[in-house]
């Protein structure tokens, strides 16, 4: 894994009255596909390499290719961030590639005209380490404070309970679980900036959070409905387009595999019915796609630069 070096933002896309800007922290080979996605049979990677390579799969060494990224939304006069990546300088001794990682989110935001004080809402789709590190910054050595002093941080109550101290910080489900909560979530509580929500939470007339448990107990989806346009920011419910070939396939990090399958199928069916863009947290390439149900699986139509579906796979 290389260090984060992509500080450019993708061109903005306008969906209804919402502007969407993609801020890419890192994109590259993450690790063996078989380890990251043990449910996906090897033949699915091989048989679909013509469209998975290079954005989602490195065939020579059979590696899953993933992205770390944040989505910036301008909606109803407010600035909303969806996930905050790995952050800057957090100690992660259990995950050496990410130990003291420098993700550069604040620089990336400044490059598109957003200061920390401009951010009104931060959505954490779930509380895994690679989605919440940018929640906080280190004010003094070992002292972590909210990175966005005027923001509400929206966190599913189920995830806060699961990853909090009352459950031994996720009971060992992620490396450095205690450190992750203490430096990226607890400071938000101390500052009085968290909103713990259940079932659903309406942010504004365009954006609503909906529970989609399975990947984590509080895994959530941000639904965008504005004018004729629809989009679903699905977090880690779908981490690779290879899962569309068989939506029953989970990643190695799904806490409740059966619930994750149920949520994934429900969201894919909803997206196909509503003609909604699906925007996962870790897709490289176009970063967003539409889907058409085709028997037991879904075909993937990535978003082109003009907003039109391109290159549908076989």
ABEGO torsion letter per residue (X at the ends): XBBBABABBBBBBBBEABBBBBBBABBEBAEBAAAABAABBAAAAAAAAAAAOAAABBAAAGBBBBBBBBBBBBBGGBBBBBEAEAEBGBBBAABAAABGBBAGAAAAAAAAGBBAAABABBBBABABAAAAAAABBBABBGBBBBABAABBBBBBAAAAAAABAAAGGGGGABBGAAAAAAAAAAAAAAAGABBBBBGBBBABAABBBBBBBGABAABBBBBBBBEABBBBBAEAABABAAAAABAABBBAABABAAAAAAAAAAAAAAAAAAGBBBBBAABBEAGBBBBBBBEABBBBBBBBAAGBBBGBBX
